[in-house]
Amino acid sequence: MRNLVLASALIAACAIAAPPGGSGFPGDMGRPFDGLPLPPGPLPPRPPQRPIPSGPSIDLAVEAAKAIVEACKGYHVSVSIIDSAGTPKLYYVPDGTDGSHAYTGFRKAYTALTFKMPTSQVGPLTKTDPSVAAKVKADTNLLTFAGGMLLEAGDQIIGAIGVSGAEPSAKDEECGLVGVNKIKARLK
């Protein structure tokens, strides 16, 4: 009986802690019908499609990712590229690279986008500005290790790149800048 009560309490706690709609990732609309097959009968109306945010073309994103991996030869890096709304455009995980680096790269890109500066500049701010530190601690998608850089078309931020897997993380940024510089003149 005690195990049943503990299991019930654990299930209730997990249900309360679960995010109500999406996963917490920007733009995630969650799982329709709790992830189950569509119900029989007429389908409910689809939610309206949101406007497509600005971002690099997929061709430029792939070109940048390949340039970054080449610049980081000898390291197993992943590259995450997001659009201006913080939603994924590309996760690039070369063979032999731990896929978890894509998530770390996403967090670096998202942090750069959120603070409108490279993550190598956000990290030091957390030591001098308590509001920045509090914001980073409160959002599990924010990470202040170097390797997150903005993508800009003129004076407009259209996304960000995050690189993860090289040590120290300053090497992630160094390689990431190779990719940014390769495509920046063609960003729209």
Contacts in CASP RR format, 6 or more apart in sequence:
PFRMAT RR
TARGET T0000
AUTHOR 0000-0000-0000
METHOD contacts of the structure
MODEL  1
MRNLVLASALIAACAIAAPPGGSGFPGDMGRPFDGLPLPPGPLPPRPPQR
PIPSGPSIDLAVEAAKAIVEACKGYHVSVSIIDSAGTPKLYYVPDGTDGS
HAYTGFRKAYTALTFKMPTSQVGPLTKTDPSVAAKVKADTNLLTFAGGML
LEAGDQIIGAIGVSGAEPSAKDEECGLVGVNKIKARLK
21 28 0 8 1.000
21 29 0 8 1.000
21 30 0 8 1.000
22 28 0 8 1.000
22 29 0 8 1.000
22 30 0 8 1.000
22 31 0 8 1.000
23 30 0 8 1.000
24 140 0 8 1.000
24 141 0 8 1.000
25 87 0 8 1.000
25 141 0 8 1.000
26 82 0 8 1.000
26 85 0 8 1.000
26 86 0 8 1.000
26 87 0 8 1.000
26 110 0 8 1.000
26 141 0 8 1.000
27 50 0 8 1.000
27 85 0 8 1.000
27 86 0 8 1.000
27 87 0 8 1.000
29 47 0 8 1.000
33 39 0 8 1.000
53 83 0 8 1.000
53 84 0 8 1.000
53 85 0 8 1.000
53 86 0 8 1.000
53 87 0 8 1.000
54 83 0 8 1.000
54 84 0 8 1.000
54 153 0 8 1.000
54 156 0 8 1.000
54 158 0 8 1.000
54 159 0 8 1.000
55 83 0 8 1.000
55 84 0 8 1.000
55 89 0 8 1.000
55 151 0 8 1.000
55 158 0 8 1.000
55 159 0 8 1.000
55 187 0 8 1.000
56 64 0 8 1.000
56 81 0 8 1.000
56 83 0 8 1.000
56 89 0 8 1.000
56 151 0 8 1.000
56 158 0 8 1.000
56 159 0 8 1.000
56 183 0 8 1.000
56 187 0 8 1.000
57 188 0 8 1.000
58 89 0 8 1.000
58 90 0 8 1.000
60 183 0 8 1.000
60 186 0 8 1.000
60 187 0 8 1.000
61 81 0 8 1.000
61 89 0 8 1.000
61 90 0 8 1.000
62 90 0 8 1.000
62 92 0 8 1.000
63 179 0 8 1.000
63 182 0 8 1.000
63 183 0 8 1.000
64 79 0 8 1.000
64 81 0 8 1.000
64 161 0 8 1.000
64 176 0 8 1.000
64 179 0 8 1.000
64 180 0 8 1.000
64 182 0 8 1.000
64 183 0 8 1.000
65 79 0 8 1.000
65 81 0 8 1.000
65 90 0 8 1.000
65 92 0 8 1.000
65 179 0 8 1.000
66 92 0 8 1.000
67 178 0 8 1.000
67 179 0 8 1.000
67 182 0 8 1.000
68 77 0 8 1.000
68 79 0 8 1.000
68 92 0 8 1.000
68 161 0 8 1.000
68 163 0 8 1.000
68 175 0 8 1.000
68 176 0 8 1.000
68 178 0 8 1.000
68 179 0 8 1.000
69 77 0 8 1.000
69 79 0 8 1.000
69 92 0 8 1.000
69 94 0 8 1.000
69 175 0 8 1.000
70 178 0 8 1.000
71 174 0 8 1.000
71 175 0 8 1.000
71 176 0 8 1.000
71 178 0 8 1.000
71 179 0 8 1.000
72 163 0 8 1.000
72 165 0 8 1.000
72 166 0 8 1.000
72 171 0 8 1.000
72 172 0 8 1.000
72 175 0 8 1.000
72 176 0 8 1.000
75 165 0 8 1.000
75 166 0 8 1.000
75 167 0 8 1.000
75 171 0 8 1.000
75 175 0 8 1.000
76 94 0 8 1.000
76 96 0 8 1.000
76 97 0 8 1.000
76 98 0 8 1.000
76 101 0 8 1.000
76 165 0 8 1.000
77 94 0 8 1.000
77 97 0 8 1.000
77 101 0 8 1.000
77 163 0 8 1.000
77 164 0 8 1.000
77 165 0 8 1.000
77 166 0 8 1.000
77 172 0 8 1.000
77 175 0 8 1.000
78 91 0 8 1.000
78 92 0 8 1.000
78 93 0 8 1.000
78 94 0 8 1.000
78 97 0 8 1.000
78 98 0 8 1.000
78 99 0 8 1.000
78 101 0 8 1.000
78 102 0 8 1.000
78 104 0 8 1.000
78 105 0 8 1.000
78 163 0 8 1.000
78 164 0 8 1.000
78 165 0 8 1.000
79 90 0 8 1.000
79 91 0 8 1.000
79 92 0 8 1.000
79 105 0 8 1.000
79 161 0 8 1.000
79 162 0 8 1.000
79 163 0 8 1.000
79 176 0 8 1.000
80 88 0 8 1.000
80 90 0 8 1.000
80 91 0 8 1.000
80 92 0 8 1.000
80 102 0 8 1.000
80 103 0 8 1.000
80 105 0 8 1.000
80 106 0 8 1.000
80 108 0 8 1.000
80 109 0 8 1.000
80 161 0 8 1.000
80 162 0 8 1.000
80 163 0 8 1.000
80 164 0 8 1.000
81 88 0 8 1.000
81 89 0 8 1.000
81 90 0 8 1.000
81 92 0 8 1.000
81 109 0 8 1.000
81 151 0 8 1.000
81 159 0 8 1.000
81 160 0 8 1.000
81 161 0 8 1.000
81 162 0 8 1.000
82 88 0 8 1.000
82 89 0 8 1.000
82 106 0 8 1.000
82 109 0 8 1.000
82 110 0 8 1.000
82 113 0 8 1.000
82 159 0 8 1.000
82 160 0 8 1.000
83 89 0 8 1.000
83 158 0 8 1.000
83 159 0 8 1.000
84 113 0 8 1.000
84 157 0 8 1.000
84 158 0 8 1.000
84 159 0 8 1.000
86 109 0 8 1.000
86 110 0 8 1.000
86 113 0 8 1.000
86 159 0 8 1.000
86 160 0 8 1.000
88 106 0 8 1.000
89 159 0 8 1.000
91 102 0 8 1.000
91 106 0 8 1.000
92 102 0 8 1.000
93 99 0 8 1.000
93 101 0 8 1.000
93 102 0 8 1.000
97 165 0 8 1.000
101 164 0 8 1.000
101 165 0 8 1.000
102 164 0 8 1.000
104 143 0 8 1.000
104 145 0 8 1.000
104 164 0 8 1.000
104 165 0 8 1.000
105 143 0 8 1.000
105 147 0 8 1.000
105 148 0 8 1.000
105 162 0 8 1.000
105 163 0 8 1.000
105 164 0 8 1.000
106 141 0 8 1.000
106 162 0 8 1.000
107 141 0 8 1.000
107 142 0 8 1.000
107 143 0 8 1.000
108 119 0 8 1.000
108 143 0 8 1.000
108 145 0 8 1.000
108 146 0 8 1.000
108 147 0 8 1.000
108 148 0 8 1.000
108 162 0 8 1.000
108 163 0 8 1.000
108 164 0 8 1.000
108 172 0 8 1.000
109 148 0 8 1.000
109 149 0 8 1.000
109 159 0 8 1.000
109 160 0 8 1.000
109 161 0 8 1.000
109 162 0 8 1.000
110 141 0 8 1.000
110 142 0 8 1.000
110 160 0 8 1.000
111 119 0 8 1.000
111 122 0 8 1.000
111 136 0 8 1.000
111 141 0 8 1.000
111 142 0 8 1.000
111 143 0 8 1.000
111 144 0 8 1.000
111 148 0 8 1.000
112 118 0 8 1.000
112 119 0 8 1.000
112 122 0 8 1.000
112 147 0 8 1.000
112 148 0 8 1.000
112 149 0 8 1.000
112 150 0 8 1.000
112 160 0 8 1.000
112 161 0 8 1.000
112 162 0 8 1.000
113 150 0 8 1.000
113 157 0 8 1.000
113 159 0 8 1.000
113 160 0 8 1.000
114 135 0 8 1.000
114 139 0 8 1.000
114 142 0 8 1.000
115 121 0 8 1.000
115 122 0 8 1.000
115 125 0 8 1.000
115 132 0 8 1.000
116 150 0 8 1.000
116 157 0 8 1.000
117 150 0 8 1.000
118 146 0 8 1.000
118 147 0 8 1.000
118 148 0 8 1.000
118 149 0 8 1.000
118 150 0 8 1.000
118 173 0 8 1.000
119 143 0 8 1.000
119 144 0 8 1.000
119 145 0 8 1.000
119 146 0 8 1.000
119 147 0 8 1.000
119 148 0 8 1.000
119 149 0 8 1.000
119 173 0 8 1.000
120 146 0 8 1.000
120 147 0 8 1.000
120 148 0 8 1.000
120 169 0 8 1.000
120 170 0 8 1.000
120 173 0 8 1.000
122 132 0 8 1.000
122 136 0 8 1.000
122 144 0 8 1.000
123 144 0 8 1.000
125 132 0 8 1.000
126 132 0 8 1.000
126 133 0 8 1.000
126 136 0 8 1.000
126 144 0 8 1.000
127 133 0 8 1.000
135 142 0 8 1.000
136 142 0 8 1.000
136 143 0 8 1.000
136 144 0 8 1.000
145 164 0 8 1.000
145 169 0 8 1.000
145 172 0 8 1.000
146 168 0 8 1.000
146 169 0 8 1.000
146 170 0 8 1.000
146 172 0 8 1.000
146 173 0 8 1.000
147 162 0 8 1.000
147 163 0 8 1.000
147 164 0 8 1.000
147 169 0 8 1.000
147 170 0 8 1.000
147 172 0 8 1.000
147 173 0 8 1.000
147 176 0 8 1.000
148 160 0 8 1.000
148 161 0 8 1.000
148 162 0 8 1.000
148 163 0 8 1.000
148 172 0 8 1.000
148 173 0 8 1.000
148 176 0 8 1.000
149 160 0 8 1.000
149 161 0 8 1.000
149 162 0 8 1.000
149 173 0 8 1.000
149 176 0 8 1.000
149 177 0 8 1.000
149 180 0 8 1.000
150 157 0 8 1.000
150 159 0 8 1.000
150 160 0 8 1.000
151 157 0 8 1.000
151 158 0 8 1.000
151 159 0 8 1.000
151 160 0 8 1.000
151 161 0 8 1.000
151 180 0 8 1.000
151 183 0 8 1.000
151 184 0 8 1.000
151 187 0 8 1.000
152 158 0 8 1.000
152 184 0 8 1.000
152 187 0 8 1.000
153 187 0 8 1.000
153 188 0 8 1.000
154 187 0 8 1.000
158 187 0 8 1.000
158 188 0 8 1.000
161 176 0 8 1.000
161 179 0 8 1.000
161 180 0 8 1.000
162 172 0 8 1.000
162 176 0 8 1.000
163 172 0 8 1.000
163 173 0 8 1.000
163 175 0 8 1.000
163 176 0 8 1.000
164 172 0 8 1.000
165 172 0 8 1.000
166 172 0 8 1.000
166 174 0 8 1.000
166 175 0 8 1.000
END
